[in-house]
Amino acid sequence: MISIIEASTDNDFNQARELFIEYSKSLGISLEFQNFDEELKNIPGMYGVLGGCLLLALDNEQTIGCVALRKIDDNICEMKRLYVLPDWNLQGIGKMLAKSIIEEAKIRGYRFMRLDTLPAMKRAISLYHSLGFYRIEPYRFNPIEGALYLELDLTSFSGSLPLP
């Protein structure tokens, strides 16, 4: 059975770090423009405090996916690092994680959630659009040609969590 938990222990953050590394490898590009090495060193500081959040998907005790929330300002947050291990793809876990982090953003009082993604990530883009994300102008630097910037109005989101 799949469960979603908020990362809170050193072990949770270490599991997330491993997933972040797998995510980075799956992209086939360097994330150094996002200071990825520093992010890996400071996951609890970036996502565990100050309006952030890090969720893990578990299949029994095995960590199989993650998603993070980072504060941009008091009204706007950013979804980061949505990733599910390949063996668990196409089972609705990415959607479950995305909806869970959206709910966490609403609980924390954010009005908008943003993200950036790569044009090659067709399934992710389709998921984001199905959740109500829409295109916006760039809000941060991304050197990847064709990078997409999306936003969700959290005040209008009312999705219920699916079972995988």
Residue pairs with C-beta under 8 A, 6 or more apart in sequence:
1 59
1 60
2 57
2 58
2 59
2 64
2 91
2 93
2 96
2 164
3 57
3 58
4 55
4 56
4 57
4 58
4 96
4 97
4 100
5 12
5 55
5 56
5 58
6 53
6 54
6 55
6 56
6 104
7 13
7 15
7 16
7 43
7 44
7 47
7 48
7 54
7 55
7 56
7 66
8 48
12 54
12 56
13 43
13 44
13 48
13 54
15 56
15 63
15 66
16 43
16 47
16 54
16 56
16 63
16 66
16 68
17 40
17 43
18 63
19 56
19 63
19 65
19 66
19 81
19 83
19 85
20 36
20 39
20 40
20 43
20 66
20 81
20 83
21 40
22 83
22 85
23 66
23 81
23 83
24 31
24 36
26 83
26 86
27 118
29 118
29 144
30 36
33 141
33 142
33 143
39 46
43 54
46 52
46 68
46 70
47 53
47 54
47 68
47 69
47 70
47 80
48 54
50 71
51 69
51 70
51 71
51 77
51 108
51 110
52 68
52 69
52 70
52 71
52 77
53 68
53 69
53 101
53 104
53 105
53 108
54 66
54 67
54 68
54 69
55 66
55 67
55 68
55 97
55 100
55 101
55 104
56 63
56 65
56 66
57 63
57 64
57 65
57 66
57 84
57 88
57 93
57 96
57 97
58 64
59 88
64 84
64 85
64 87
64 88
64 93
65 82
65 83
65 84
65 85
65 88
65 93
65 94
65 97
66 81
66 82
66 83
66 97
67 79
67 80
67 81
67 82
67 83
67 97
67 98
67 100
67 101
68 79
68 80
68 81
68 101
69 77
69 78
69 79
69 80
69 101
69 104
69 105
69 108
69 113
70 77
70 78
70 80
71 77
71 78
71 110
72 78
72 114
72 139
74 109
75 110
75 111
75 112
76 110
76 111
76 112
76 113
76 114
77 105
77 108
77 110
77 112
77 113
77 114
78 113
78 114
78 115
79 98
79 101
79 102
79 105
79 113
79 114
79 115
80 115
82 94
82 97
82 98
82 101
82 124
84 91
84 93
84 94
84 97
91 164
92 162
92 163
92 164
93 164
94 123
94 124
94 127
95 127
95 130
95 131
95 162
96 161
96 162
96 164
98 127
98 128
98 131
99 131
99 159
99 160
99 161
99 162
100 161
102 113
102 131
102 152
102 154
102 157
102 159
103 161
105 113
105 154
106 154
106 157
110 154
111 153
111 154
111 155
112 151
112 152
112 153
112 154
113 133
113 151
113 152
113 154
114 136
114 139
114 149
114 150
114 151
114 152
115 128
115 133
115 149
115 150
115 151
116 138
116 139
116 140
116 142
116 147
116 148
116 149
116 150
117 124
117 125
117 128
117 147
117 148
117 150
118 144
118 146
118 147
118 148
119 125
119 146
119 147
119 148
125 148
128 150
128 152
131 152
131 157
131 159
132 152
132 153
132 156
132 157
132 159
133 150
133 151
133 152
134 150
134 151
134 152
135 148
135 149
135 150
135 151
136 149
136 150
136 151
137 149
138 147
138 149
139 149
140 149
142 149
